[in-house]
Each structure stands twice: as C-alpha cells, then as structure tokens.
C-alpha cells in the first residue's frame, strides 16, 4: 500500500467542507450504546483503547478529542458516550479481540483502535469481517483492505522538544546537563520518539549524556515516578516520557521537586500536558509537550466514511502535514527558544534537517548514545 503524506491544504479543505459541523440533538444516552440508525446521514463509531482509557491525558485522549470535534460534542464522562459514538476500554490485552468483535457485531460504521498493541487482534477481526471499516493508529504493516492505517512522524516532533530541552539547559546555565527518556513498552514506534529526542538534544549539545528506561507497561506511573526521582537525584535536568499513563509518574515527580524549588523538568507527550504539570496556580513542571495530533487521523477517518471515500490505505501525518509539533504553553519556554525551535521545524519541513526514526540509523551518528534499551522491530 502506498504511503500518502497529507498536505495541510487537504486537511483544511475537509474542515471547510463541514468537518466540524454541530450535530443537532446530540443528547447523551445512559445504559446503552449509540443509536445505529443514521439521522441526516450521520455515521456511528466506537473508540477502543487500552487500560489508560481516554483519561490518560495523552494518546487516547487525543483520539477521543478528535471524535468530539467531529460530532461537535462535549464529553459527558458520566455517560461515556454520545448519540452516535462511544468508547470501550480494555483493562487487559486479552480483552482486545472480544472488544473489537463486539463493536463489529454491533455494526458501528467505523471502529477505531488506538495503538500498535491492537494490531494482531485487529488484523484477525478485519480478515473475518471484510465489510466492516476499521481505523488503527500507529500501524502501517498490516494487509487491511478494509482498514485505514495511520502513522505519525513522532521523531520529527520529538526532535523539536529535544532541541528545546537543550536550549533551556543553556539558557539556565546548567553545567554538564543530563537528560532522560522514559518509554512505555519497547517498540519501533516508541523508538521514533526516543531517537528524535536524542537527535534534537545533540543538535544543540553534541557531548551531553542521555539515558533511557522502559517501564514495560502503559499503565504503571509508580515505576516511572521512581525512575524519574532516581534520575533527578543524580542530576538529570529534564525527562521526556512516551509511556501512556505511566508517563504521568514522571510529571508527578517533577511537580514535587519544582514545588520544592528544584530546577528539574518533565516533557509531556501526545497532548499538551501543561495543566497536568501545574504545581501552583500558574506554574507547570511540564516545560513543553511533543504534540502528536492523533485527532487529525480520527477526523480524517470519520470524514472519509461519511463522504464515501474510505479505503484501506496507509497515511503518515508528519510535520509538514501538521501531524506533530510542540507546545509553547509554558511561559518558561522563552520567546528566543520558541523562535529557534520553530526555525528547526521549518528546516525539517524544507529538508534541510533530516531526522532518522530508527536506532540502527541514529546509532551511527558520532557521539550518539550506545547500549540504549530502544529497539527497532
């Protein structure tokens, strides 16, 4: 299948065509799923997530945000569903297949799964149900004639937050600054986050030390918090986590230490996690966040089902397509640093800077850390 790099112009044209129209009478339903009978041609969808759910304030939250934007709705978390959509969270991996099959049996127009860990279960279901439409985020290797596969250039967005971290260390006159990366479960997808982050740091500070750690879970913030404390106590200046709910542990530890007056930081991921880092009314321990705009994939999928253009294909949302970026919500990220990071972003878009996504390629660069826990599938 052919990779399609979506241009910003195309996405804007979709929006202009009515992507964000408000659906009338979108009242919440308690005790049952959404109506399956289309009203005014509206479609139905179900979002399937891992244990973090849409409260992870990160990856799944971004997908859920895309659904709410499409339907012009506001989430009532006491109901957990709207008139045409809902969400089901799998507490364990063995619930993935049953949840996909249940959504298929209930004949949702589009079933959306978040994360590569759903890939095997989705491939099996899609093969058995060729008339059902599926969308998976973070997979591009499946043979899915009835599935839209979406990926993101996480390495490009992560380069930007890495550069911002290094520039902050220089701005704060930190001697011999160290940095850390905490991943959830090792995979080629999370490797893209780590490789981009390290390349961004080394583009500014070519001789600095960078360590990594993998929790082995998307839902264990305690382990991430313990590792963050260990690193901060050893002098690590800033930690970037791409670990689902586990990454909230890094933010929690950074909040504790910044409240005590220590100059340490966390970097958020997927969604803007500035508010999660607040340790008083106005100050956040989240210096910046790498924005992985999962909502763009969800919006694209929903609109393609609505207008009849849905097909099995692979789409990559990169920096040029506004699929990734960085947050400037924290005033601690100075105008000078924002300007330099934006310059780097433009150079990536123009091809003047190439950010590689794999450890095999990045590890060949002079001074690149060796013996990391990252892996290329």
C-alpha positions in Angstrom: 0.0 0.0 0.0 1.2 3.4 -0.8 2.0 6.0 1.9 0.1 9.2 1.5 1.5 12.3 3.0 -1.4 14.6 3.7 -0.9 18.2 3.0 -2.3 20.8 5.3 -4.3 22.3 2.4 -6.2 19.0 2.1 -7.0 18.8 5.7 -8.2 22.4 5.7 -10.4 21.7 2.7 -12.0 18.8 4.7 -12.7 21.2 7.5 -14.2 23.7 5.1 -16.4 21.0 3.7 -18.1 20.7 7.1 -15.8 18.6 9.3 -16.7 20.4 12.4 -20.5 20.8 11.9 -22.5 20.6 15.1 -24.8 17.7 15.1 -28.3 18.6 16.3 -29.9 16.9 19.3 -26.7 15.1 20.2 -28.0 14.1 23.6 -26.3 11.6 25.9 -27.7 8.0 26.2 -27.3 6.2 29.6 -27.4 2.4 29.8 -26.9 1.6 26.1 -24.7 2.3 23.1 -25.3 4.9 20.5 -28.2 4.9 18.0 -27.2 2.8 14.9 -29.9 4.4 12.8 -28.3 7.3 10.9 -30.0 10.7 11.3 -29.4 13.2 8.5 -26.8 10.7 7.1 -24.6 10.7 10.3 -22.3 7.8 10.9 -21.6 5.9 14.1 -18.2 5.0 15.6 -16.7 3.3 18.6 -13.2 4.0 20.1 -11.4 1.1 21.6 -8.5 1.9 24.0 -6.0 0.2 26.2 -6.2 0.4 30.0 -5.2 4.1 30.1 -8.5 5.0 28.5 -9.5 8.5 27.4 -8.5 9.8 30.8 -4.8 9.2 30.0 -4.4 12.9 29.2 -2.2 11.9 26.3 -2.6 9.5 23.4 -6.2 8.1 23.8 -7.3 11.5 25.0 -6.2 13.0 21.7 -8.2 10.3 19.7 -11.3 11.0 21.8 -10.9 14.7 21.2 -11.0 14.1 17.5 -14.3 12.2 17.9 -15.8 15.0 20.0 -14.6 17.6 17.4 -16.1 15.7 14.5 -19.5 15.4 16.2 -19.4 18.9 17.6 -19.9 17.5 21.1 -18.8 17.9 24.6 -17.9 14.8 26.6 -20.2 13.9 29.5 -17.9 11.5 31.3 -20.7 10.2 33.5 -22.3 8.7 30.3 -19.1 8.0 28.4 -20.9 8.2 25.1 -22.8 10.4 22.7 -25.7 9.8 20.4 -23.6 8.3 17.6 -20.4 7.2 19.3 -18.9 5.7 22.5 -15.7 4.3 23.9 -14.7 0.9 25.4 -11.5 0.4 27.4 -9.7 -2.9 27.6 -8.2 -3.4 31.1 -6.0 -6.3 29.8 -4.7 -7.4 26.4 -6.9 -10.4 26.3 -9.9 -8.1 26.0 -8.7 -6.6 22.7 -10.2 -9.2 20.4 -13.5 -9.5 22.2 -13.9 -5.8 22.3 -13.2 -5.5 18.5 -15.6 -8.3 17.8 -18.4 -6.8 19.9 -18.1 -3.5 18.2 -18.2 -5.4 14.8 -21.3 -7.3 15.8 -22.9 -4.1 16.9 -22.3 -2.7 13.3 -20.6 0.6 14.0 -19.8 2.4 10.8 -16.2 2.9 11.9 -14.2 1.1 14.7 -11.1 3.0 15.9 -8.3 1.3 17.9 -5.5 3.3 19.4 -2.1 1.8 19.4 0.1 -0.8 17.7 -0.7 -3.3 20.5 -4.1 -3.8 18.9 -2.6 -4.7 15.5 -2.8 -8.5 15.7 -6.3 -8.5 17.1 -7.5 -6.0 14.5 -5.9 -7.9 11.6 -7.7 -11.1 12.7 -11.1 -9.3 13.0 -10.7 -7.4 9.7 -10.0 -10.6 7.9 -13.1 -12.2 9.1 -15.3 -9.2 8.6 -14.4 -7.7 5.2 -17.4 -5.3 5.1 -16.5 -3.6 8.4 -14.5 -0.4 8.3 -11.6 -0.1 10.8 -9.0 2.5 11.7 -5.8 1.8 13.6 -3.4 4.5 14.9 0.3 3.6 14.9 0.4 0.7 12.4 1.4 0.6 8.8 2.4 -3.0 8.2 -0.9 -4.8 8.1 -2.7 -6.1 5.0 -6.1 -4.4 5.6 -8.2 -3.8 2.5 -10.9 -2.6 4.9 -8.6 -0.8 7.3 -7.2 2.7 7.4 -3.7 2.6 9.0 -2.3 5.9 10.3 1.2 6.7 11.5 2.9 9.9 12.7 6.4 11.3 12.3 7.0 11.2 16.1 10.7 11.5 15.5 10.3 15.0 13.9 8.1 16.3 16.8 10.5 14.8 19.3 13.5 16.4 17.7 11.8 19.8 18.4 11.3 19.1 22.2 14.8 17.7 22.4 16.2 20.9 20.9 14.0 23.0 23.3 15.3 21.0 26.3 18.9 21.6 25.3 18.4 25.3 24.7 16.7 25.6 28.1 19.8 24.0 29.7 22.0 26.5 28.0 19.7 29.4 29.0 19.7 28.3 32.6 23.5 27.9 32.6 23.2 24.2 33.7 26.8 22.7 33.8 27.1 19.4 32.0 23.3 18.8 31.8 21.9 15.3 31.6 18.7 14.2 30.0 16.5 11.1 30.3 13.9 9.3 28.2 11.2 7.0 29.7 9.3 4.7 27.3 6.3 2.5 27.9 6.8 -0.7 26.0 9.8 -1.0 23.7 8.8 -1.0 20.0 9.7 0.7 16.8 7.0 3.3 17.4 8.4 4.4 20.8 11.9 4.2 19.4 10.9 7.0 17.0 10.1 9.3 20.0 13.4 8.5 21.6 15.6 8.8 18.5 14.1 12.2 17.6 14.5 13.5 21.1 18.2 12.5 21.3 18.9 13.9 17.9 17.3 17.2 18.9 19.4 17.4 22.0 22.6 16.6 20.3 22.0 19.2 17.6 22.5 21.8 20.3 24.6 19.9 22.9 26.7 17.3 21.0 28.5 16.0 24.0 25.8 15.7 26.6 24.7 12.5 28.4 21.3 10.9 27.7 19.9 7.8 29.4 16.8 5.8 28.8 14.5 3.5 30.7 11.5 1.4 29.7 8.6 0.8 32.2 7.3 -2.3 30.3 3.7 -1.0 30.7 1.5 1.8 29.6 -0.2 2.0 33.0 2.4 2.0 35.8 3.1 5.6 36.8 4.6 4.4 40.0 7.6 2.8 38.2 8.1 5.9 36.0 7.9 8.1 39.1 10.6 6.1 40.9 12.9 6.2 37.9 12.4 9.9 37.5 13.2 10.5 41.2 16.3 8.4 40.8 17.5 10.4 37.8 16.6 13.8 39.2 18.6 12.9 42.3 21.5 12.1 40.1 21.4 15.5 38.4 19.2 14.8 35.3 17.8 18.2 34.2 14.9 17.1 32.0 13.0 13.9 31.3 10.8 13.1 28.3 8.3 10.3 28.6 6.4 8.4 25.9 4.7 5.9 28.1 1.0 6.4 28.2 -0.4 6.7 31.7 3.0 5.6 33.0 4.4 8.9 31.9 2.2 10.7 34.4 4.6 9.4 37.1 7.4 11.5 35.6 5.2 14.6 35.7 4.2 13.9 39.3 7.8 13.7 40.4 8.8 16.8 38.5 5.9 18.7 40.2 7.1 17.6 43.6 10.6 18.7 43.0 9.8 22.0 41.3 7.4 22.8 44.2 10.5 22.4 46.5 12.4 24.9 44.3 14.5 22.4 42.3 15.2 23.2 38.7 14.1 20.0 37.0 11.5 19.5 34.3 9.3 16.9 32.6 8.3 16.9 28.9 4.8 15.8 28.0 3.7 13.8 25.0 0.9 13.4 22.5 -1.4 16.0 24.1 -0.4 19.3 25.7 0.2 18.3 29.3 0.9 21.8 30.7 -2.1 21.6 33.0 -1.1 18.2 34.3 2.2 19.7 35.4 0.7 22.6 37.4 2.1 22.7 41.0 0.6 26.0 41.8 -2.0 28.3 40.1 0.3 29.4 37.3 3.5 27.3 37.2 3.9 23.9 35.5 6.6 21.3 35.8 5.9 20.4 32.1 8.3 22.5 30.2 6.8 21.6 26.8 5.0 18.7 25.2 5.5 16.8 21.9 2.1 17.1 20.2 1.1 14.0 18.3 -2.1 15.1 16.8 -4.0 11.8 16.8 -7.2 13.7 16.4 -6.2 14.5 12.8 -6.2 10.8 12.0 -9.5 10.3 13.6 -11.1 13.3 11.9 -9.8 12.1 8.5 -11.1 8.6 9.1 -14.6 9.7 10.2 -14.9 12.2 7.3 -13.8 9.6 4.7 -16.5 7.2 5.9 -19.1 10.0 5.8 -18.3 11.1 2.3 -17.8 7.5 0.9 -14.0 7.8 0.2 -12.9 5.4 2.9 -10.4 2.7 1.7 -7.6 0.5 3.0 -4.6 2.7 2.9 -1.6 3.9 5.0 -1.4 7.6 5.8 1.5 9.3 7.6 1.0 12.6 9.4 4.3 14.4 9.5 5.5 17.8 10.5 4.6 19.2 7.0 1.1 17.9 7.4 0.8 19.5 10.9 0.6 16.0 12.4 3.2 16.7 15.0 4.6 19.7 16.8 5.5 21.1 20.2 3.6 23.1 22.9 4.6 26.6 23.8 2.0 26.9 26.6 4.6 27.2 29.4 6.0 30.8 29.8 9.2 29.2 30.9 9.8 28.4 27.2 11.2 31.7 26.2 10.5 33.6 23.0 14.1 33.1 22.0 13.9 29.4 22.4 10.5 29.2 20.6 12.0 31.1 17.7 14.9 28.7 17.4 12.7 25.6 17.7 10.4 27.0 15.0 13.4 27.6 12.8 14.4 23.9 13.2 10.8 22.9 12.4 10.9 24.8 9.2 14.3 23.3 8.3 12.8 19.8 8.8 9.9 20.7 6.5 12.2 22.1 3.9 14.5 19.0 4.0 17.5 21.0 5.4 17.4 18.8 8.6 16.8 15.1 8.3 15.6 13.3 11.5 16.0 9.5 11.3 13.4 7.3 13.1 15.4 4.1 13.8 18.2 3.3 16.3 20.1 1.4 13.5 20.4 4.7 11.6 20.8 7.1 14.5 23.3 5.0 16.4 25.8 5.6 13.6 26.0 9.3 14.2 29.1 10.5 16.0 28.6 10.8 19.8 25.2 9.1 19.7 24.5 7.0 22.9 25.1 3.3 22.6 23.5 0.4 24.6 20.1 2.1 24.8 17.0 0.0 25.5 15.3 1.2 22.4 14.7 -1.4 19.7 13.8 -1.4 16.0 11.1 -4.1 15.2 
